[in-house]
Amino acid sequence: MNQPRTQRISNAFGSAAAHYDEHAAVQRIVAATLAGLLRQQPLQGPARSGERLRILEIGCGTGMLTRHLRSLFPDAEIVATDISADMLEIAAQGGDTGAHFMRMDGEAPDFEGPYFDLIASSLAFQWFIDLPSALHRLYGLLRPGGSLMFATMAQRSFQEWRAAHAECGLEAGTPLYPSIEALREMLADHADAFLFEEDYPHDFGGASGLLAHLKGIGATVPVEGRTPLSAGQMRRVMRAFDTAGGTCTYHVAYCRVTRVG
């Protein structure tokens, strides 16, 4: 991420940290689903006996996935990172995770590999500027047999909100998320990889509810270069969205890459 955008994202999530969990119903479901995949994923332990599993979490937020990780891997060394210091503070207060919390931009990790047996992330990678390069760097932090498992937003996310803008002859400020085909292409170079997708339609009760949700989780930084709508334009979009039913979809891709050799 370039620094100005990184700081804006950090500030937005920091402002939302105290009330994030109240608005994060879909995020909670995605974290639990990712944890279920991890439960089914056999991890290759450290080569040296007696050494603990090493787990890195990218974008831990308030610790939703972190708590699952501790439950799944009670003896592991967990490093939970986030770009927002305020989010980290909430996560550290949220239960006995036994994790080491560290402020870090997941797109530019402060580690050298191979080091980790598992790198996990739930709904953070969509904020990266260059996802393929980030995946390459994170893959390099895995020990042989280690896995990178993540959930990220995909192309159909917020399609109803985009459609409401298009109906008004406008373009949404929502970031453009990769297609499933593009994500598969990013994973194609790896011998041991899989991807599957899920749609999570959620009734926000209309445009006001959707906007309150996005503000509540800190997802308020628009795509780079987008000019904010005028008040009149926003009212038109909100009416179009409400007329269409007030439901919006999270399209989530669950991905795994395992380092072979």
C-alpha positions in Angstrom: 0.0 0.0 0.0 1.2 3.5 -0.6 1.6 5.4 2.7 -1.3 7.9 2.4 -3.8 5.2 1.6 -2.4 3.0 4.3 -2.8 5.8 6.9 -6.4 6.5 5.8 -7.3 2.8 6.2 -5.6 2.6 9.6 -7.4 5.7 10.7 -10.8 4.4 9.5 -10.4 1.1 11.3 -9.1 2.7 14.4 -12.2 4.9 14.6 -14.4 1.9 14.3 -12.5 -0.4 16.7 -14.6 0.2 19.8 -17.9 -0.7 18.1 -16.6 -3.0 15.3 -18.1 -6.2 16.7 -21.6 -4.7 16.9 -21.6 -4.3 13.1 -19.6 -7.3 12.0 -22.1 -10.1 11.6 -20.8 -11.3 8.2 -17.2 -10.9 9.3 -18.0 -13.2 12.3 -19.4 -15.8 10.0 -16.5 -15.7 7.6 -14.0 -16.0 10.5 -15.8 -19.1 11.8 -15.9 -20.6 8.3 -12.2 -20.1 7.8 -11.6 -21.6 11.3 -13.7 -24.7 10.2 -11.4 -25.1 7.1 -8.3 -24.8 9.4 -9.8 -27.5 11.6 -9.9 -29.8 8.6 -6.4 -28.8 7.4 -3.6 -30.9 8.7 -0.6 -28.7 9.5 2.9 -30.1 9.1 4.6 -29.4 12.4 8.1 -28.1 12.9 10.9 -30.3 11.7 12.6 -30.3 15.1 10.7 -32.1 17.9 9.6 -30.0 20.8 9.4 -26.8 18.7 6.0 -25.0 18.7 3.9 -24.3 15.7 4.3 -20.7 14.5 1.2 -18.9 13.3 1.0 -15.5 11.7 -2.4 -13.7 11.4 -2.7 -10.8 9.0 -5.4 -8.2 9.8 -6.6 -9.6 13.1 -9.0 -6.7 13.8 -10.7 -7.2 17.1 -9.5 -10.8 17.4 -12.4 -12.8 15.9 -10.1 -15.3 14.1 -7.4 -15.0 16.7 -9.6 -16.6 19.3 -10.4 -19.5 16.9 -6.7 -20.0 16.2 -6.0 -20.3 19.9 -8.8 -22.8 20.3 -7.6 -24.8 17.4 -3.9 -24.7 18.2 -3.6 -24.2 22.0 0.2 -24.7 22.1 1.1 -22.6 19.1 3.1 -19.4 19.0 0.6 -16.9 17.5 1.6 -13.5 16.2 -1.5 -11.5 15.5 -1.0 -8.3 13.4 -3.1 -5.4 12.2 -2.5 -2.1 10.6 -4.5 -0.3 13.4 -3.2 0.1 16.9 -6.7 0.7 18.2 -7.9 -2.7 16.7 -4.9 -4.4 18.3 -5.8 -2.9 21.7 -9.3 -4.2 21.5 -8.1 -7.6 20.4 -5.6 -7.9 23.3 -8.5 -7.2 25.7 -10.8 -9.7 24.1 -9.9 -12.9 25.9 -7.0 -15.1 26.7 -5.6 -15.6 23.2 -2.0 -15.9 24.4 -1.0 -14.1 21.2 1.7 -11.6 20.6 -0.1 -8.6 19.1 2.0 -6.5 16.7 1.2 -3.5 14.5 2.2 -4.3 10.9 1.1 -3.7 7.3 0.3 -7.2 6.1 1.3 -6.2 2.6 4.8 -5.5 3.8 5.5 -8.0 6.6 8.3 -7.4 9.0 9.6 -10.9 8.9 12.1 -12.9 6.9 11.3 -16.5 6.0 10.8 -19.4 6.0 9.5 -19.0 9.5 5.7 -19.8 9.9 3.8 -23.1 9.7 0.5 -21.2 9.1 -0.4 -17.7 7.9 -4.1 -17.0 8.2 -6.2 -14.0 7.4 -9.9 -13.2 7.3 -11.2 -10.3 5.2 -8.0 -8.2 5.1 -6.4 -9.0 1.8 -8.9 -7.0 -0.2 -7.3 -3.8 1.1 -3.9 -4.7 -0.5 -2.8 -2.6 -3.5 -0.9 -5.5 -5.1 -2.4 -8.8 -4.0 -0.2 -11.1 -6.2 3.0 -9.6 -4.9 1.7 -9.8 -1.4 0.9 -13.5 -1.8 4.4 -14.1 -3.1 6.0 -12.4 -0.1 3.8 -14.2 2.4 4.4 -17.6 0.7 8.1 -16.9 1.2 7.5 -16.8 5.0 6.2 -20.3 5.1 8.2 -23.2 6.2 8.1 -26.3 4.0 4.7 -27.9 4.5 3.3 -24.6 5.9 0.0 -23.2 4.6 -1.3 -19.7 3.7 -5.1 -19.7 4.3 -7.2 -16.6 3.8 -10.7 -15.3 3.1 -11.0 -12.3 0.9 -13.7 -10.2 -0.9 -14.4 -11.2 -4.5 -16.0 -9.6 -7.5 -19.7 -9.8 -6.7 -19.3 -8.1 -3.3 -21.7 -5.1 -2.9 -23.0 -5.7 -6.5 -26.4 -4.4 -5.4 -24.8 -1.1 -4.2 -22.9 -0.8 -7.5 -26.1 -1.5 -9.5 -27.9 1.3 -7.6 -25.1 3.7 -8.6 -25.2 2.5 -12.2 -29.0 3.0 -12.4 -28.3 6.7 -11.5 -25.5 7.0 -14.1 -22.9 7.1 -11.3 -19.9 4.9 -10.3 -19.6 3.5 -6.8 -16.6 4.3 -4.6 -16.5 0.7 -3.5 -13.1 -0.9 -4.2 -13.0 -3.3 -7.2 -12.5 -6.8 -6.0 -10.8 -9.6 -8.0 -12.9 -12.1 -9.9 -12.7 -15.8 -9.0 -10.8 -16.4 -12.2 -8.2 -13.8 -11.3 -7.8 -15.3 -7.9 -7.4 -18.8 -9.4 -4.7 -17.4 -11.7 -2.9 -16.0 -8.7 -2.8 -19.5 -7.1 -2.1 -21.3 -10.4 1.7 -21.4 -9.9 1.4 -23.5 -6.7 1.1 -27.2 -6.9 -1.0 -27.5 -3.7 -3.7 -24.9 -3.7 -7.5 -24.7 -3.6 -10.2 -22.0 -3.7 -13.9 -22.0 -3.1 -16.5 -19.2 -3.0 -19.5 -18.3 -0.9 -22.2 -15.6 -1.3 -23.5 -14.0 1.8 -26.6 -11.9 1.0 -27.4 -9.7 4.0 -30.5 -7.6 4.6 -29.3 -4.2 5.8 -32.8 -2.8 5.9 -31.9 -0.3 3.2 -29.2 2.1 2.2 -29.0 3.8 5.6 -28.4 0.4 7.3 -25.7 -0.5 4.7 -23.8 2.8 5.2 -24.1 2.4 9.0 -22.6 -1.1 8.7 -19.7 0.1 6.5 -18.9 3.0 8.9 -19.3 0.6 11.9 -16.6 -1.8 10.6 -14.3 1.0 9.3 -14.7 0.2 5.6 -15.0 3.8 4.5 -11.9 4.4 2.4 -13.0 4.6 -1.3 -11.2 3.4 -4.3 -8.3 5.7 -5.1 -9.2 8.8 -7.1 -13.0 8.5 -6.7 -14.8 11.8 -6.2 -17.3 11.7 -3.4 -21.0 12.0 -4.4 -22.9 15.1 -3.8 -25.7 15.0 -1.2 -28.3 14.9 -4.0 -26.5 12.1 -5.9 -26.3 10.0 -2.7 -30.0 10.4 -2.0 -30.8 9.2 -5.6 -28.5 6.2 -5.1 -30.0 5.4 -1.7 -33.5 5.5 -3.2 -32.5 3.2 -6.0 -30.9 0.7 -3.5 -34.0 0.8 -1.3 -36.3 0.2 -4.2 -34.3 -2.8 -5.2 -34.8 -4.4 -1.8 -32.1 -3.1 0.5 -30.1 -6.3 0.5 -26.4 -6.4 -0.3 -24.0 -9.4 -0.9 -20.6 -10.3 0.4 -18.9 -12.5 -2.1 -16.1 -14.3 -0.3 -13.3 -16.5 -1.7 -11.6 -18.9 0.7 -8.1 -19.8 -0.5 -5.3 -22.1 0.6 -1.8 -22.4 -0.6 0.7 -25.0 0.9 4.4 -24.7 0.4 5.7 -27.9 -1.1 9.4 -28.6 -0.4 
